[in-house]
Amino acid sequence: MKKKAFITVAVALCALICVFAFVGCSKPNGAQEFSAFRQKVITVLKDNGINIAEVNQSDESIKTIVSPTAKYDSSNVVSQIKEIVLGDGAVKSDAQRVDEVRQEMYEQALFISLVVGDGMVNNHNADTIYDTSVLVDCWWKTYMEFKISGTVTTINAYSPATEDDCAYAGVIYLDYKSKDDYTFVMLVIWEDGRMGYRYGNAQKQFAYFDYDPQGNYSEIYCSSKTGEGYTSENTELAKSCFELVKNQFDGMKVSDYEYLKAQKYTIGEEEWNALCAKYFPAVNE
């Protein structure tokens, strides 16, 4: 009897240990993934002067390893871009305008991502925010997908052609190690051959330019530190800036992002407005 009782207890203990081991190693759910993502995004937005409301949701740090579909290059070429821009005889020193563009860059790229993630988890009960395409179907259409590998969150996006513009696609990398150590890189490509590059980091270094190989209008914004900003519309200098980062665009084609149209979730205009109001309650867009 004693031997039988011992075996029974041993089996029960083994089962209990397995349960705890499974729970401790189980994959994070969608809410946990979004909470960790949200913590990073709101920290970066606020660090760049964007007054976004806090939302009651626990912030968690989790480690999820998923392979991104594109390469990430953290090279900082802000100083080289600044040197190129200062070679423009018509260069403008306008720290306020450059700071506005920097804020717009983060807000447009990361706020949209934040709202999409919120909708996936809180409105569509997504069990994961990663490797799943979402359509934002408002007065504009954009398909998005999140991926993560280590400290780097990758956001793939595709927008179909409209009456005003051709189709375009892009990839965003947010390499977030801490509130004092993060890097943002965004690459944009249009079907007509235009390319856009955006870069920012925790030290407020910033570079933004659009380059058109056809020699049409280009714009460049850059800042190597807080309180400084330079702008240029010189198309030849935009080409020189592009030469510094063109390897990051190697192999990128708009058509490669069309797979995002096979979306699992759709966020309509009414839902979009309600989600935006959570973070900007004073603005009813």
Solvent accessible surface area in square Angstrom, and as a share of the most:
residue,aa,sasa,rsa
1,M,192,0.86
2,K,181,0.76
3,K,155,0.66
4,K,142,0.60
5,A,56,0.44
6,F,144,0.60
7,I,90,0.46
8,T,84,0.49
9,V,84,0.48
10,A,35,0.27
11,V,95,0.54
12,A,59,0.46
13,L,97,0.48
14,C,77,0.46
15,A,56,0.43
16,L,93,0.46
17,I,115,0.59
18,C,85,0.51
19,V,83,0.47
20,F,133,0.56
21,A,54,0.42
22,F,149,0.62
23,V,94,0.54
24,G,65,0.63
25,C,116,0.69
26,S,57,0.37
27,K,146,0.62
28,P,26,0.16
29,N,77,0.40
30,G,1,0.01
31,A,47,0.37
32,Q,61,0.27
33,E,1,0.00
34,F,0,0.00
35,S,2,0.01
36,A,10,0.08
37,F,3,0.01
38,R,5,0.02
39,Q,68,0.30
40,K,34,0.14
41,V,0,0.00
42,I,9,0.05
43,T,37,0.21
44,V,0,0.00
45,L,0,0.00
46,K,88,0.37
47,D,54,0.28
48,N,3,0.01
49,G,53,0.51
50,I,11,0.06
51,N,136,0.70
52,I,4,0.02
53,A,30,0.23
54,E,112,0.50
55,V,26,0.15
56,N,160,0.82
57,Q,47,0.21
58,S,77,0.50
59,D,75,0.39
60,E,57,0.26
61,S,106,0.68
62,I,50,0.25
63,K,191,0.81
64,T,15,0.09
65,I,131,0.67
66,V,37,0.21
67,S,90,0.58
68,P,44,0.28
69,T,87,0.51
70,A,32,0.25
71,K,120,0.51
72,Y,57,0.22
73,D,39,0.20
74,S,62,0.40
75,S,54,0.35
76,N,67,0.34
77,V,13,0.08
78,V,0,0.00
79,S,72,0.47
80,Q,74,0.33
81,I,0,0.00
82,K,44,0.18
83,E,129,0.58
84,I,37,0.19
85,V,0,0.00
86,L,82,0.41
87,G,62,0.60
88,D,15,0.08
89,G,89,0.85
90,A,78,0.60
91,V,44,0.25
92,K,133,0.56
93,S,92,0.60
94,D,56,0.29
95,A,37,0.28
96,Q,135,0.60
97,R,88,0.32
98,V,2,0.01
99,D,49,0.26
100,E,70,0.31
101,V,6,0.03
102,R,26,0.09
103,Q,52,0.23
104,E,73,0.33
105,M,8,0.03
106,Y,1,0.00
107,E,67,0.30
108,Q,115,0.51
109,A,7,0.05
110,L,0,0.00
111,F,16,0.07
112,I,43,0.22
113,S,0,0.00
114,L,0,0.00
115,V,0,0.00
116,V,1,0.00
117,G,0,0.00
118,D,0,0.00
119,G,0,0.00
120,M,1,0.00
121,V,14,0.08
122,N,71,0.37
123,N,74,0.38
124,H,60,0.27
125,N,130,0.67
126,A,7,0.05
127,D,101,0.52
128,T,27,0.16
129,I,0,0.00
130,Y,11,0.04
131,D,69,0.36
132,T,16,0.09
133,S,13,0.08
134,V,1,0.00
135,L,13,0.06
136,V,0,0.00
137,D,47,0.24
138,C,18,0.11
139,W,160,0.56
140,W,61,0.21
141,K,91,0.38
142,T,19,0.11
143,Y,22,0.08
144,M,6,0.03
145,E,13,0.06
146,F,2,0.01
147,K,17,0.07
148,I,10,0.05
149,S,37,0.24
150,G,42,0.41
151,T,59,0.35
152,V,19,0.11
153,T,1,0.01
154,T,0,0.00
155,I,1,0.00
156,N,0,0.00
157,A,22,0.17
158,Y,10,0.04
159,S,8,0.05
160,P,35,0.22
161,A,63,0.49
162,T,87,0.51
163,E,181,0.81
164,D,141,0.73
165,D,55,0.29
166,C,32,0.19
167,A,3,0.03
168,Y,82,0.31
169,A,2,0.01
170,G,6,0.05
171,V,1,0.00
172,I,7,0.04
173,Y,3,0.01
174,L,1,0.00
175,D,11,0.06
176,Y,32,0.12
177,K,118,0.50
178,S,47,0.30
179,K,124,0.52
180,D,93,0.48
181,D,69,0.36
182,Y,4,0.01
183,T,22,0.13
184,F,0,0.00
185,V,1,0.00
186,M,43,0.19
187,L,3,0.02
188,V,8,0.05
189,I,11,0.06
190,W,34,0.12
191,E,100,0.45
192,D,73,0.38
193,G,32,0.31
194,R,64,0.23
195,M,34,0.15
196,G,0,0.00
197,Y,1,0.00
198,R,18,0.07
199,Y,6,0.02
200,G,0,0.00
201,N,8,0.04
202,A,15,0.11
203,Q,112,0.50
204,K,38,0.16
205,Q,45,0.20
206,F,0,0.00
207,A,0,0.00
208,Y,37,0.14
209,F,1,0.00
210,D,30,0.15
211,Y,21,0.08
212,D,11,0.06
213,P,62,0.39
214,Q,138,0.61
215,G,48,0.46
216,N,90,0.46
217,Y,137,0.52
218,S,0,0.00
219,E,37,0.17
220,I,0,0.00
221,Y,24,0.09
222,C,0,0.00
223,S,8,0.05
224,S,26,0.17
225,K,122,0.52
226,T,108,0.63
227,G,70,0.67
228,E,24,0.11
229,G,2,0.02
230,Y,44,0.17
231,T,18,0.10
232,S,7,0.04
233,E,113,0.51
234,N,55,0.28
235,T,44,0.25
236,E,119,0.53
237,L,32,0.16
238,A,0,0.00
239,K,94,0.40
240,S,45,0.29
241,C,0,0.00
242,F,20,0.08
243,E,84,0.38
244,L,63,0.31
245,V,0,0.00
246,K,94,0.40
247,N,74,0.38
248,Q,11,0.05
249,F,13,0.05
250,D,93,0.48
251,G,70,0.67
252,M,36,0.16
253,K,116,0.49
254,V,10,0.06
255,S,65,0.42
256,D,71,0.37
257,Y,19,0.07
258,E,64,0.29
259,Y,109,0.41
260,L,0,0.00
261,K,95,0.40
262,A,91,0.70
263,Q,59,0.26
264,K,137,0.58
265,Y,27,0.10
266,T,55,0.32
267,I,0,0.00
268,G,27,0.26
269,E,84,0.37
270,E,152,0.68
271,E,37,0.17
272,W,9,0.03
273,N,40,0.20
274,A,63,0.49
275,L,4,0.02
276,C,7,0.04
277,A,38,0.30
278,K,75,0.32
279,Y,1,0.00
280,F,42,0.17
281,P,98,0.61
282,A,103,0.80
283,V,71,0.41
284,N,141,0.72
285,E,120,0.54
